[in-house]
Amino acid sequence: PLVGAGSWTHQYANTENTVCSDDKLVKPPFRILWYGDPGPALMEDRHHSAVAPLVMDGRFFVKGISSVMAYDAYNGLLLWQRDNITNKHVRYASMDGSNMAIGKAGLFVSMKRDCLQLDPATGTTLKTFTLPMKKKLRQEFGHVFVKDDVLVGTATRWTGRDVKGSD
């Protein structure tokens, strides 16, 4: 990471939802640093307010329909990709929240009843958090966010919606 480079760790920038980066380096004139991948092929429909890409420590994290990808934020080089990691179809993340957040402890990605803590450098699973089951009520993770070393996640009623259309 560059000294003074900002981050975008949650759906709306940070846990405070400021929709404002803490970047000290970005100044006009603005220009594209790189273009190309990830491209639209693996992405959710943007009209459904898909999960926002996250940026931290020079890495750019983007959620595909059933994958999570990490890129070098400065040149677009694919660092790693985890397929079949997030079969949770987040529709209208702008209202429902995101199933992805990043902090110093790692990248957190929820998928149904589990939330995976991934190593941002490699994509390796460091830990899995599982929601406890309530009697006669199927729940899944909703919005997740991380502050310092604390992971917070909402539980929502399982809707039966996922990428494949069934559970």
DSSP file with accessible surface (Angstrom, degrees, kcal/mol):
  #  RESIDUE AA STRUCTURE BP1 BP2  ACC     N-H-->O    O-->H-N    N-H-->O    O-->H-N    TCO  KAPPA ALPHA  PHI   PSI    X-CA   Y-CA   Z-CA
    1    1 A P              0   0  109      0, 0.0     2,-0.3     0, 0.0     3,-0.0   0.000 360.0 360.0 360.0 148.9    0.0    0.0    0.0
    2    2 A L    >   -     0   0   98      4,-0.1     3,-2.1     1,-0.1     2,-0.2  -0.648 360.0-101.5 -84.7 143.3    1.0    3.6   -0.6
    3    3 A V  T 3  S+     0   0  141     -2,-0.3     3,-0.1     1,-0.3    -1,-0.1  -0.459 111.2  18.4 -63.6 127.3    1.4    5.9    2.4
    4    4 A G  T 3  S+     0   0   31      1,-0.3    20,-3.2    -2,-0.2    21,-0.7   0.364  89.4 141.5  91.1  -5.6   -1.7    8.1    2.5
    5    5 A A    <   -     0   0   31     -3,-2.1    -1,-0.3    18,-0.2    52,-0.1  -0.470  45.0-132.0 -69.8 140.6   -3.8    5.7    0.3
    6    6 A G        -     0   0   12     -2,-0.2    52,-0.3    -3,-0.1     2,-0.3  -0.148  12.8-138.3 -84.7-178.7   -7.4    5.4    1.5
    7    7 A S        -     0   0   31     49,-0.1    15,-0.5    50,-0.1     2,-0.3  -0.919  12.1-158.3-137.6 162.4   -9.6    2.4    2.0
    8    8 A W  B     +A   55   0A  66     47,-3.1    47,-2.2    -2,-0.3     6,-0.2  -0.801  25.3 164.3-140.9  90.4  -13.2    1.4    1.4
    9    9 A T        +     0   0   20      4,-2.2    93,-2.1    -2,-0.3     2,-0.3   0.570  56.3  30.1 -95.5 -10.3  -13.8   -1.4    3.8
   10   10 A H  S >  S-     0   0    4      3,-0.4     3,-1.8    91,-0.2    91,-0.1  -0.864  95.4 -83.4-142.4 174.0  -17.6   -1.6    3.8
   11   11 A Q  T 3  S+     0   0   16      1,-0.3     4,-0.1    89,-0.3    90,-0.0   0.859 130.5  31.2 -49.8 -42.7  -20.6   -1.1    1.6
   12   12 A Y  T 3  S-     0   0   73      2,-0.3     7,-2.3    40,-0.1     2,-1.3  -0.328 129.1 -86.2-116.2  48.2  -20.7    2.6    2.3
   13   13 A A  S <  S-     0   0    2     -3,-1.8    -4,-2.2     6,-0.2    -3,-0.4  -0.317  98.0  -0.1  88.3 -51.4  -16.9    3.2    2.9
   14   14 A N  S >  S-     0   0   35     -2,-1.3     3,-1.8    -5,-0.2    -2,-0.3  -0.882  88.5 -77.8-155.2-177.7  -16.6    2.2    6.6
   15   15 A T  T 3  S+     0   0   34      1,-0.3    -2,-0.1    -2,-0.3   132,-0.1   0.755 126.9  57.3 -66.6 -20.8  -18.6    1.1    9.6
   16   16 A E  T 3  S-     0   0  105     -4,-0.0    -1,-0.3     1,-0.0    -3,-0.1   0.481 105.3-131.0 -85.7  -4.0  -19.9    4.6   10.1
   17   17 A N    <   +     0   0   86     -3,-1.8    -4,-0.2     1,-0.1    -2,-0.1   0.877  52.8 151.7  56.6  44.3  -21.4    4.6    6.5
   18   18 A T        -     0   0   73      2,-0.2    -5,-0.2    -6,-0.1    -1,-0.1   0.662  46.4-141.9 -77.9 -16.3  -19.8    8.0    5.7
   19   19 A V        +     0   0   87     -7,-2.3     2,-0.4     1,-0.2    -6,-0.2   0.887  67.3 111.6  52.4  40.3  -19.6    7.2    1.9
   20   20 A C        -     0   0   80     -8,-0.3    -1,-0.2     2,-0.0    -2,-0.2  -0.973  63.5-135.6-146.0 127.3  -16.2    9.0    2.1
   21   21 A S        -     0   0   47     -2,-0.4   -13,-0.1     1,-0.1    -7,-0.1  -0.453  11.2-137.9 -78.8 155.0  -12.7    7.6    1.7
   22   22 A D        +     0   0   89    -15,-0.5    -1,-0.1    -2,-0.1     2,-0.1   0.138  54.5 144.4 -96.3  22.8   -9.9    8.6    4.0
   23   23 A D        -     0   0   52    -16,-0.2   -18,-0.2     1,-0.1    -2,-0.0  -0.334  30.4-177.8 -67.3 134.9   -7.6    8.9    0.9
   24   24 A K  S    S+     0   0  143    -20,-3.2   -19,-0.2    -2,-0.1    -1,-0.1   0.438  75.7  58.9-107.2  -4.7   -4.9   11.6    1.1
   25   25 A L  S    S+     0   0   77    -21,-0.7     2,-0.4   -23,-0.1   -20,-0.1   0.750  73.7  97.9 -99.7 -28.3   -3.4   11.0   -2.4
   26   26 A V        +     0   0   95      4,-0.0     4,-0.1     0, 0.0     0, 0.0  -0.506  45.7 147.1 -75.0 120.5   -6.2   11.3   -4.9
   27   27 A K        -     0   0  139     -2,-0.4    -3,-0.0     2,-0.2    -2,-0.0  -0.980  41.5 -52.5-145.5 154.8   -6.2   14.8   -6.5
   28   28 A P  S    S+     0   0  100      0, 0.0     2,-0.1     0, 0.0     3,-0.0  -0.342  98.6  66.0 -64.5 154.3   -7.1   16.1  -10.0
   29   29 A P  S    S-     0   0  120      0, 0.0     2,-0.3     0, 0.0    -2,-0.2   0.462  78.0-157.6 -79.0 140.6   -6.5   15.5  -12.7
   30   30 A F        +     0   0  149     -2,-0.1     2,-0.3    -4,-0.1    -4,-0.0  -0.606  18.7 165.4 -86.0 145.0   -8.2   12.1  -12.5
   31   31 A R        -     0   0  196     -2,-0.3     2,-0.3    -3,-0.0     0, 0.0  -0.984  41.9 -93.3-153.1 160.3   -7.4    9.3  -14.8
   32   32 A I        -     0   0  129     -2,-0.3     3,-0.1     1,-0.2    -2,-0.0  -0.608  26.0-166.4 -76.1 129.7   -7.9    5.6  -15.2
   33   33 A L  S    S-     0   0  105     -2,-0.3     2,-0.3     1,-0.3    -1,-0.2   0.819  71.4 -12.2 -83.9 -36.0   -5.0    3.6  -13.7
   34   34 A W        -     0   0   61     39,-0.1    -1,-0.3     2,-0.0     2,-0.3  -0.982  60.0-167.6-158.2 158.2   -6.1    0.3  -15.3
   35   35 A Y        +     0   0  203     -2,-0.3     2,-0.5    40,-0.2    -3,-0.0  -0.961  47.6  62.1-146.3 163.4   -9.0   -1.2  -17.1
   36   36 A G    >   +     0   0   52     -2,-0.3     3,-0.9     0, 0.0    40,-0.1  -0.985  69.4  73.1 124.4-128.4  -10.1   -4.7  -18.1
   37   37 A D  T 3  S+     0   0  108     -2,-0.5    34,-0.0     1,-0.3     0, 0.0  -0.218  81.0  42.6 -60.4 148.4  -10.7   -7.5  -15.5
   38   38 A P  T 3  S+     0   0   26      0, 0.0     4,-0.4     0, 0.0    -1,-0.3  -0.970  85.2 166.5 -79.8 -19.3  -12.7   -8.2  -13.5
   39   39 A G    <   -     0   0   27     -3,-0.9     3,-0.4     1,-0.2     4,-0.2   0.053  54.1 -72.1  67.7 176.1  -15.2   -7.2  -16.2
   40   40 A P  S >  S+     0   0  116      0, 0.0     3,-1.2     0, 0.0    -1,-0.2   0.642 105.3  90.6 -85.4 -12.7  -19.0   -7.9  -16.2
   41   41 A A  T 3  S+     0   0   93      1,-0.3    -2,-0.1    -3,-0.2    23,-0.0   0.856  99.0  29.5 -58.0 -39.1  -18.9  -11.7  -16.9
   42   42 A L  T 3  S+     0   0   73     -4,-0.4    23,-3.0    -3,-0.4    24,-0.3   0.417 102.8 104.1-100.3   1.6  -18.8  -12.8  -13.2
   43   43 A M  S <  S-     0   0   41     -3,-1.2    21,-0.2    21,-0.3     2,-0.1  -0.475  72.0-111.9 -90.3 156.5  -20.6   -9.9  -11.7
   44   44 A E        -     0   0   13     19,-0.5     2,-0.2    -2,-0.2     6,-0.1  -0.407  55.1 -77.5 -73.7 158.5  -24.1   -9.5  -10.3
   45   45 A D    >   -     0   0   80      1,-0.2     3,-1.9    -2,-0.1     5,-0.3  -0.385  38.3-144.3 -60.2 121.7  -26.5   -7.3  -12.3
   46   46 A R  G >  S+     0   0  189      1,-0.3     3,-1.5    -2,-0.2     4,-0.2   0.752  95.3  69.1 -64.4 -21.7  -25.6   -3.7  -11.4
   47   47 A H  G 3  S+     0   0  123      1,-0.3    -1,-0.3     2,-0.1    -2,-0.1   0.656  90.8  62.3 -72.0 -12.8  -29.2   -2.7  -11.5
   48   48 A H  G <  S-     0   0   36     -3,-1.9    44,-2.8    42,-0.1    45,-0.6   0.161 118.5-110.3 -95.0  17.5  -29.8   -4.8   -8.4
   49   49 A S    <   -     0   0   45     -3,-1.5    44,-1.9    43,-0.2    45,-0.5   0.974  46.0-153.0  53.6  62.4  -27.4   -2.5   -6.4
   50   50 A A        -     0   0   32     -5,-0.3    41,-0.1    -4,-0.2     2,-0.1  -0.069  29.7 -71.1 -62.3 166.1  -24.7   -5.2   -6.1
   51   51 A V        -     0   0   13     39,-0.2    12,-0.3     1,-0.1    -1,-0.2  -0.349  57.3-113.2 -59.8 134.2  -22.3   -5.4   -3.2
   52   52 A A        -     0   0   20     -3,-0.1    -1,-0.1    48,-0.1   -40,-0.1  -0.416  29.7-108.0 -70.0 143.1  -19.7   -2.6   -3.5
   53   53 A P        -     0   0   53      0, 0.0     2,-0.3     0, 0.0     9,-0.2  -0.372  35.5-137.5 -63.6 152.0  -16.1   -3.5   -4.2
   54   54 A L  E     - B   0  61A   0      7,-2.7     7,-3.4   -45,-0.1     2,-0.4  -0.869  14.7-163.2-115.3 150.0  -13.8   -3.1   -1.2
   55   55 A V  E     +AB   8  60A  41    -47,-2.2   -47,-3.1    -2,-0.3     2,-0.3  -0.999  20.0 147.5-136.0 132.1  -10.3   -1.6   -1.1
   56   56 A M  E >   - B   0  59A  17      3,-2.2     3,-1.7    -2,-0.4   -49,-0.1  -0.911  65.9  -1.9-162.0 137.7   -7.6   -1.8    1.6
   57   57 A D  T 3  S-     0   0   67     -2,-0.3     3,-0.1     1,-0.3   -50,-0.1   0.842 128.8 -50.4  52.4  41.4   -3.8   -2.0    1.7
   58   58 A G  T 3  S+     0   0   10    -52,-0.3    15,-2.6     1,-0.2    16,-0.4   0.589 114.3 113.9  78.5  10.3   -3.4   -1.8   -2.0
   59   59 A R  E <   -BC  56  72A  70     -3,-1.7    -3,-2.2    13,-0.2     2,-0.5  -0.931  52.1-153.5-118.9 142.6   -5.8   -4.6   -2.7
   60   60 A F  E     -BC  55  71A  42     11,-2.9    11,-2.7    -2,-0.4     2,-0.5  -0.953  12.5-163.8-115.1 121.4   -9.2   -4.4   -4.5
   61   61 A F  E     -BC  54  70A   1     -7,-3.4    -7,-2.7    -2,-0.5     2,-0.4  -0.933   8.8-179.6-112.4 129.7  -11.8   -7.0   -3.5
   62   62 A V  E     - C   0  69A   9      7,-2.4     7,-2.6    -2,-0.5     2,-0.5  -0.986  21.0-136.1-133.5 138.6  -14.9   -7.7   -5.7
   63   63 A K  E     - C   0  68A  10     -2,-0.4   -19,-0.5   -12,-0.3     5,-0.2  -0.824  20.1-168.1 -93.7 125.7  -17.8  -10.1   -5.2
   64   64 A G        -     0   0    0      3,-3.0   -21,-0.3    -2,-0.5     3,-0.1  -0.341  45.8 -84.1 -93.5-174.2  -18.9  -12.0   -8.2
   65   65 A I  S    S-     0   0   60    -23,-3.0    98,-0.1     1,-0.2   -22,-0.1   0.934 123.8  -1.3 -59.9 -45.1  -22.1  -14.1   -8.4
   66   66 A S  S    S+     0   0   41    -24,-0.3    18,-1.9    21,-0.1    19,-0.9  -0.006 128.0  60.0-136.1  31.4  -20.4  -17.1   -6.9
   67   67 A S  E     - D   0  83A   3     16,-0.2    -3,-3.0   -25,-0.2     2,-0.4  -0.964  60.1-139.8-150.9 165.6  -16.8  -15.9   -6.3
   68   68 A V  E     -CD  63  82A   0     14,-1.8    14,-2.8    -2,-0.3     2,-0.4  -0.998  23.5-167.9-128.8 134.5  -14.6  -13.4   -4.6
   69   69 A M  E     -CD  62  81A   0     -7,-2.6    -7,-2.4    -2,-0.4     2,-0.4  -0.943   9.7-155.2-125.7 146.4  -11.7  -11.9   -6.4
   70   70 A A  E     -CD  61  80A   0     10,-2.7     9,-3.1    -2,-0.4    10,-1.5  -0.979  16.1-178.6-121.8 133.5   -8.7   -9.9   -5.2
   71   71 A Y  E     -CD  60  78A   7    -11,-2.7   -11,-2.9    -2,-0.4     2,-0.5  -0.908  38.9-100.4-126.5 154.4   -6.8   -7.5   -7.5
   72   72 A D  E  >  -C   59   0A  41      5,-2.5     4,-2.2    -2,-0.3     3,-0.4  -0.643  34.0-144.6 -68.9 122.0   -3.8   -5.2   -7.1
   73   73 A A  T  4 S+     0   0   20    -15,-2.6    -1,-0.2    -2,-0.5   -14,-0.1   0.676  92.5  48.9 -68.9 -14.4   -5.5   -1.9   -6.8
   74   74 A Y  T  4 S+     0   0   82    -16,-0.4    -1,-0.2     3,-0.1   -15,-0.1   0.728 128.6  12.5 -99.7 -24.9   -2.7   -0.1   -8.7
   75   75 A N  T  4 S-     0   0   95     -3,-0.4    -2,-0.2     2,-0.1   -40,-0.2   0.437  93.8-116.2-133.5  -2.6   -2.3   -2.2  -11.8
   76   76 A G     <  +     0   0   15     -4,-2.2     2,-0.2     1,-0.2    -3,-0.1   0.544  53.8 159.2  81.6   7.5   -5.3   -4.6  -12.0
   77   77 A L        -     0   0  108     -5,-0.1    -5,-2.5     1,-0.1     2,-0.4  -0.453  46.4-118.3 -66.6 128.1   -3.2   -7.8  -11.6
   78   78 A L  E     -D   71   0A  75     -7,-0.2    -7,-0.3    -2,-0.2     3,-0.1  -0.566  32.8-179.5 -66.9 121.8   -5.4  -10.7  -10.4
   79   79 A L  E     -     0   0A  67     -9,-3.1     2,-0.3    -2,-0.4    -8,-0.2   0.841  61.4 -26.0 -91.0 -43.5   -4.0  -11.8   -7.0
   80   80 A W  E     -D   70   0A  22    -10,-1.5   -10,-2.7     2,-0.0    -1,-0.4  -0.974  50.0-154.1-164.7 161.8   -6.4  -14.6   -6.2
   81   81 A Q  E     -D   69   0A  69     -2,-0.3     2,-0.6   -12,-0.2   -12,-0.2  -0.986   3.9-160.4-143.7 131.8   -9.9  -15.9   -6.9
   82   82 A R  E >   -D   68   0A  73    -14,-2.8   -14,-1.8    -2,-0.3     3,-0.5  -0.960  15.8-158.9-114.0 114.0  -12.1  -18.1   -4.8
   83   83 A D  E 3  S+D   67   0A  95     -2,-0.6   -16,-0.2   -16,-0.2    -2,-0.0  -0.586  71.4  16.8 -89.3 156.3  -14.9  -19.8   -6.7
   84   84 A N  T 3  S+     0   0  120    -18,-1.9     3,-0.2    -2,-0.2    -1,-0.2   0.784  91.0 117.5  54.9  31.0  -18.1  -21.2   -5.1
   85   85 A I  S <  S+     0   0    4    -19,-0.9     2,-0.5    -3,-0.5   -18,-0.2   0.751  72.5  35.2 -96.5 -29.2  -17.3  -19.2   -2.0
   86   86 A T        +     0   0    0    -20,-0.2    -1,-0.2    -4,-0.2   -19,-0.2  -0.755  53.7 160.2-131.7  86.9  -20.4  -17.0   -1.9
   87   87 A N        +     0   0   47     -2,-0.5    76,-1.4    -3,-0.2     2,-0.6   0.323  45.7 112.8 -88.1  10.6  -23.5  -18.6   -3.1
   88   88 A K        -     0   0   22     22,-0.3     2,-0.9    74,-0.2    74,-0.1  -0.729  63.2-145.7 -82.7 119.7  -25.5  -15.9   -1.3
   89   89 A H        -     0   0   37     -2,-0.6     2,-0.8    72,-0.4    -2,-0.1  -0.777  12.2-158.5 -89.4 103.4  -27.2  -13.8   -3.9
   90   90 A V        -     0   0    9     -2,-0.9     2,-0.4   -25,-0.1     3,-0.3  -0.772  11.6-174.2 -88.1 110.0  -27.3  -10.2   -2.4
   91   91 A R        +     0   0   68     -2,-0.8     5,-0.2     1,-0.2   -42,-0.1  -0.882  67.0   5.3-103.7 138.5  -30.0   -8.2   -4.1
   92   92 A Y    >>  +     0   0   93    -44,-2.8     4,-2.8    -2,-0.4     3,-1.9   0.937  67.7 174.1  58.5  50.9  -30.4   -4.6   -3.3
   93   93 A A  H 3> S+     0   0    0    -44,-1.9     4,-1.8   -45,-0.6   -43,-0.1   0.777  72.3  72.2 -58.8 -24.7  -27.3   -4.3   -1.1
   94   94 A S  H 34 S+     0   0   48    -45,-0.5    -1,-0.3   -46,-0.2    -2,-0.1   0.789 115.4  21.3 -63.1 -24.6  -28.0   -0.6   -1.0
   95   95 A M  H <4 S+     0   0  143     -3,-1.9    -2,-0.2     2,-0.1    -1,-0.2   0.751 130.4  42.4-108.1 -37.0  -30.9   -1.3    1.3
   96   96 A D  H  < S-     0   0   94     -4,-2.8    -3,-0.2     1,-0.2    47,-0.2   0.614 104.8-120.6 -90.3 -14.3  -30.2   -4.8    2.7
   97   97 A G     <  -     0   0   13     -4,-1.8     2,-0.3    -5,-0.3    -1,-0.2  -0.235  32.0 -69.1  94.3 173.0  -26.5   -4.3    3.5
   98   98 A S        -     0   0    1     46,-0.2    46,-2.3     2,-0.1   -87,-0.1  -0.728  16.2-147.9-106.9 150.8  -23.5   -6.2    2.2
   99   99 A N  S    S+     0   0    0     -2,-0.3    11,-2.7    44,-0.2     2,-0.4   0.128  83.1  69.8 -99.0  22.0  -22.3   -9.7    2.9
  100  100 A M  E     +E  109   0B   1     44,-0.2     2,-0.3     9,-0.2   -89,-0.3  -0.999  51.7 155.0-143.2 134.9  -18.6   -8.6    2.6
  101  101 A A  E     -E  108   0B   0      7,-2.1     7,-3.6    -2,-0.4     2,-0.4  -0.981  21.5-148.9-152.6 155.3  -16.4   -6.4    4.8
  102  102 A I  E     +E  107   0B   4    -93,-2.1     2,-0.3    -2,-0.3     5,-0.2  -0.978  22.2 152.5-132.6 144.6  -12.7   -6.0    5.4
  103  103 A G  E >   -E  106   0B  13      3,-2.2     3,-1.6    -2,-0.4    46,-0.1  -0.856  63.0 -74.0-148.5-174.6  -10.6   -5.0    8.4
  104  104 A K  T 3  S+     0   0  167      1,-0.3     3,-0.1    -2,-0.3    45,-0.1   0.804 127.7  58.3 -59.4 -28.7   -7.1   -5.6    9.8
  105  105 A A  T 3  S-     0   0   39     43,-0.5    -1,-0.3     1,-0.3     2,-0.3   0.643 120.2 -87.6 -77.9 -14.9   -8.2   -9.2   10.8
  106  106 A G  E <   -E  103   0B   0     -3,-1.6    -3,-2.2    13,-0.1     2,-0.5  -0.859  52.6 -46.6 142.5-176.0   -9.1  -10.1    7.3
  107  107 A L  E     -EF 102 118B   0     11,-2.4    11,-3.7    -2,-0.3     2,-0.5  -0.849  49.6-155.0 -95.0 128.1  -11.8  -10.2    4.6
  108  108 A F  E     +EF 101 117B   5     -7,-3.6    -7,-2.1    -2,-0.5     2,-0.4  -0.920  15.5 175.8-110.7 127.0  -15.1  -11.4    5.8
  109  109 A V  E     -EF 100 116B   0      7,-2.2     7,-3.1    -2,-0.5     2,-0.3  -0.988  15.2-151.9-132.7 119.5  -17.6  -13.0    3.4
  110  110 A S  E     + F   0 115B   0    -11,-2.7     2,-0.3    -2,-0.4     5,-0.3  -0.693  13.5 179.7 -94.1 147.0  -20.9  -14.4    4.5
  111  111 A M  E >   - F   0 114B  37      3,-3.4     3,-2.0    -2,-0.3     2,-0.2  -0.856  61.4 -57.5-147.2 105.7  -22.7  -17.2    2.7
  112  112 A K  T 3  S-     0   0   31     -2,-0.3    29,-3.2     1,-0.3    -1,-0.1  -0.378 124.7  -6.5  56.3-118.2  -25.9  -18.5    4.2
  113  113 A R  T 3  S+     0   0   87     27,-0.2    18,-2.7    -2,-0.2     2,-0.3   0.551 125.6  72.4 -85.2  -7.2  -25.2  -19.6    7.8
  114  114 A D  E <   -FG 111 130B  56     -3,-2.0    -3,-3.4    16,-0.2     2,-0.5  -0.839  56.4-163.3-111.4 148.6  -21.4  -19.2    7.6
  115  115 A C  E     -FG 110 129B   0     14,-2.7    14,-2.8    -2,-0.3     2,-0.4  -0.993  18.9-149.4-125.6 119.8  -19.1  -16.2    7.5
  116  116 A L  E     -FG 109 128B  17     -7,-3.1    -7,-2.2    -2,-0.5     2,-0.7  -0.749   5.1-148.4 -93.1 136.5  -15.6  -16.9    6.3
  117  117 A Q  E     -FG 108 127B  30     10,-3.0     9,-3.8    -2,-0.4    10,-1.3  -0.920  26.7-167.6 -99.5 113.9  -12.6  -14.9    7.5
  118  118 A L  E     -FG 107 125B   0    -11,-3.7   -11,-2.4    -2,-0.7     7,-0.2  -0.807  27.8-114.0-107.5 148.5  -10.2  -14.9    4.6
  119  119 A D     >  -     0   0   50      5,-2.7     4,-3.3    -2,-0.3     3,-0.4  -0.665  25.6-145.4 -73.3 120.2   -6.5  -13.9    4.4
  120  120 A P  T  4 S+     0   0   25      0, 0.0    -1,-0.2     0, 0.0   -64,-0.1   0.806  95.2  51.4 -62.1 -26.7   -6.6  -10.8    2.2
  121  121 A A  T  4 S+     0   0   43      1,-0.1   -51,-0.1     3,-0.1    -2,-0.0   0.840 129.7  12.1 -79.1 -32.4   -3.2  -11.7    0.6
  122  122 A T  T  4 S-     0   0   71     -3,-0.4   -41,-0.2     2,-0.1    -1,-0.1   0.601  88.5-123.6-121.8 -20.2   -4.0  -15.2   -0.3
  123  123 A G     <  +     0   0    1     -4,-3.3     2,-0.1     1,-0.3   -55,-0.0   0.475  58.6 150.2  82.4   3.1   -7.8  -15.8    0.0
  124  124 A T        -     0   0   82     -5,-0.2    -5,-2.7     1,-0.1     2,-0.4  -0.438  54.4-109.6 -69.5 139.0   -7.1  -18.7    2.3
  125  125 A T  E     +G  118   0B  52     -7,-0.2    -7,-0.2     1,-0.2     3,-0.1  -0.580  36.2 177.1 -71.6 122.6   -9.8  -19.4    4.9
  126  126 A L  E     -     0   0B  95     -9,-3.8     2,-0.3    -2,-0.4    -8,-0.2   0.788  66.0  -9.8 -92.7 -36.4   -8.5  -18.4    8.4
  127  127 A K  E     -G  117   0B 116    -10,-1.3   -10,-3.0     2,-0.0     2,-0.4  -0.983  56.5-139.1-161.2 152.5  -11.7  -19.1   10.3
  128  128 A T  E     -G  116   0B  66     -2,-0.3     2,-0.5   -12,-0.2   -12,-0.2  -0.986  12.1-161.2-121.1 127.9  -15.4  -19.9    9.8
  129  129 A F  E     -G  115   0B  61    -14,-2.8   -14,-2.7    -2,-0.4     2,-0.4  -0.923  11.0-162.6-105.4 132.4  -18.2  -18.4   12.0
  130  130 A T  E     -G  114   0B  76     -2,-0.5   -16,-0.2   -16,-0.2   -17,-0.1  -0.957  17.9-124.4-121.5 132.6  -21.5  -20.2   11.9
  131  131 A L        -     0   0   21    -18,-2.7     2,-0.1    -2,-0.4     8,-0.1  -0.479  32.8-114.5 -67.5 138.4  -24.9  -18.8   13.0
  132  132 A P        -     0   0   94      0, 0.0     2,-0.4     0, 0.0    -1,-0.1  -0.466  33.2-113.5 -70.0 146.9  -26.6  -20.8   15.7
  133  133 A M        -     0   0   97     -2,-0.1     2,-0.4     5,-0.1     5,-0.1  -0.679  22.4-147.9 -84.2 135.0  -29.8  -22.5   14.6
  134  134 A K  B >   -H  137   0C 122      3,-0.9     3,-1.9    -2,-0.4     5,-0.1  -0.800  36.7 -92.0 -95.2 144.0  -33.1  -21.3   16.1
  135  135 A K  T 3  S-     0   0  202     -2,-0.4    -1,-0.1     1,-0.3     3,-0.0  -0.322 104.5  -8.2 -58.7 129.7  -35.8  -23.9   16.4
  136  136 A K  T 3  S+     0   0  218      1,-0.1     2,-0.4    -3,-0.0    -1,-0.3   0.645 115.4 100.5  59.6  16.6  -38.1  -23.9   13.4
  137  137 A L  B <   -H  134   0C  50     -3,-1.9    -3,-0.9     2,-0.0     2,-0.6  -0.944  60.3-153.3-134.9 113.9  -36.5  -20.8   12.0
  138  138 A R        -     0   0  118     -2,-0.4    20,-3.2    20,-0.2     2,-0.3  -0.768  23.3-176.5 -87.5 122.7  -33.9  -21.0    9.3
  139  139 A Q  E     -I  157   0D  33     -2,-0.6     2,-0.3    18,-0.3    18,-0.2  -0.843  13.0-174.5-119.2 157.1  -31.6  -18.1    9.4
  140  140 A E  E     -I  156   0D   7     16,-2.6    16,-2.9    -2,-0.3   -27,-0.2  -0.934  40.1 -83.3-139.2 163.7  -28.7  -16.8    7.3
  141  141 A F  E     +I  155   0D  13    -29,-3.2    14,-0.2    -2,-0.3   -29,-0.2  -0.421  43.7 179.7 -64.2 142.6  -26.2  -14.0    7.7
  142  142 A G  E     +     0   0D  13     12,-2.9     2,-0.2     1,-0.4   -32,-0.1   0.344  58.3   2.2-105.7-113.0  -27.5  -10.6    6.5
  143  143 A H  E     -     0   0D  41    -47,-0.2    11,-2.5   -44,-0.1    -1,-0.4  -0.524  68.1-165.9 -78.4 136.6  -25.3   -7.5    6.7
  144  144 A V  E     +I  153   0D   0    -46,-2.3     2,-0.3     9,-0.2     9,-0.2  -0.954  12.6 165.6-122.7 144.2  -21.7   -8.0    8.1
  145  145 A F  E     -I  152   0D  62      7,-2.7     7,-3.2    -2,-0.4     2,-0.4  -0.977  19.8-146.8-149.8 160.6  -19.2   -5.4    9.2
  146  146 A V  E     -I  151   0D   7     -2,-0.3     2,-0.4     5,-0.2     5,-0.2  -0.994   9.6-175.7-133.2 134.4  -16.0   -5.5   11.2
  147  147 A K  E >   -I  150   0D  92      3,-2.4     3,-2.4    -2,-0.4     2,-0.2  -0.986  67.6 -44.4-132.2 120.2  -14.6   -2.9   13.6
  148  148 A D  T 3  S-     0   0  129     -2,-0.4   -43,-0.5     1,-0.3   -44,-0.2  -0.407 126.0 -23.3  56.2-116.9  -11.1   -3.4   15.0
  149  149 A D  T 3  S+     0   0  141     -2,-0.2     2,-0.5   -45,-0.1    -1,-0.3   0.106 116.7 101.4-110.6  24.9  -11.1   -7.1   16.0
  150  150 A V  E <   -I  147   0D  79     -3,-2.4    -3,-2.4     2,-0.0     2,-0.5  -0.929  54.7-157.5-115.1 124.0  -14.9   -7.4   16.3
  151  151 A L  E     -I  146   0D  44     -2,-0.5     2,-0.4    -5,-0.2    -5,-0.2  -0.861  11.9-170.9 -95.3 128.7  -17.1   -9.0   13.6
  152  152 A V  E     +I  145   0D  57     -7,-3.2    -7,-2.7    -2,-0.5     2,-0.4  -0.984   8.7 171.2-121.7 132.4  -20.8   -8.0   13.7
  153  153 A G  E     -I  144   0D  33     -2,-0.4     2,-0.2    -9,-0.2    -9,-0.2  -0.998  25.1-134.0-140.7 143.4  -23.4   -9.7   11.6
  154  154 A T  E     -     0   0D  69    -11,-2.5   -12,-2.9    -2,-0.4     2,-0.4  -0.638  18.1-136.5 -89.2 155.1  -27.1   -9.5   11.4
  155  155 A A  E     -I  141   0D  48     -2,-0.2     2,-0.3   -14,-0.2   -14,-0.2  -0.931  24.9-178.8-110.2 136.1  -29.2  -12.7   11.2
  156  156 A T  E     -I  140   0D  59    -16,-2.9   -16,-2.6    -2,-0.4     2,-0.1  -0.922  36.6 -89.0-131.7 157.1  -32.1  -12.7    8.7
  157  157 A R  E     -I  139   0D 172     -2,-0.3   -18,-0.3   -18,-0.2     2,-0.2  -0.452  50.2-106.5 -66.6 133.9  -34.7  -15.3    7.8
  158  158 A W        -     0   0   58    -20,-3.2   -20,-0.2    -2,-0.1    -1,-0.1  -0.441  31.7-168.0 -63.0 129.6  -33.6  -17.6    5.1
  159  159 A T        -     0   0   70      2,-0.2    -1,-0.1    -2,-0.2     3,-0.1   0.545  35.4-119.5 -99.0 -11.3  -35.5  -16.7    1.9
  160  160 A G  S    S+     0   0   19      1,-0.3     2,-0.5     6,-0.1    -2,-0.1   0.450  72.4 129.8  85.3  -2.5  -34.6  -19.6   -0.2
  161  161 A R        +     0   0  107    -72,-0.1   -72,-0.4     3,-0.0    -1,-0.3  -0.744  22.1 137.9 -89.6 128.7  -32.9  -17.4   -2.7
  162  162 A D    >   -     0   0   15     -2,-0.5     3,-0.8   -74,-0.1   -74,-0.2  -0.921  66.8 -83.6-151.2-177.6  -29.4  -18.2   -3.9
  163  163 A V  T 3  S+     0   0   55    -76,-1.4   -75,-0.1    -2,-0.3   -97,-0.1   0.895 127.5  43.0 -60.6 -38.9  -27.5  -18.3   -7.1
  164  164 A K  T 3  S-     0   0  170      2,-0.3    -1,-0.3   -77,-0.2     3,-0.1   0.581 110.9-118.4 -86.3 -10.6  -28.8  -21.7   -8.2
  165  165 A G  S <  S+     0   0   57     -3,-0.8     2,-0.3     1,-0.2    -2,-0.1   0.497  84.3  64.1  90.0   1.8  -32.4  -21.0   -7.1
  166  166 A S              0   0   76     -5,-0.0    -2,-0.3     0, 0.0    -1,-0.2  -0.970 360.0 360.0-149.3 167.0  -32.6  -23.7   -4.5
  167  167 A D              0   0  102     -2,-0.3    -5,-0.0    -3,-0.1    -6,-0.0  -0.810 360.0 360.0-101.0 360.0  -31.1  -24.7   -1.2
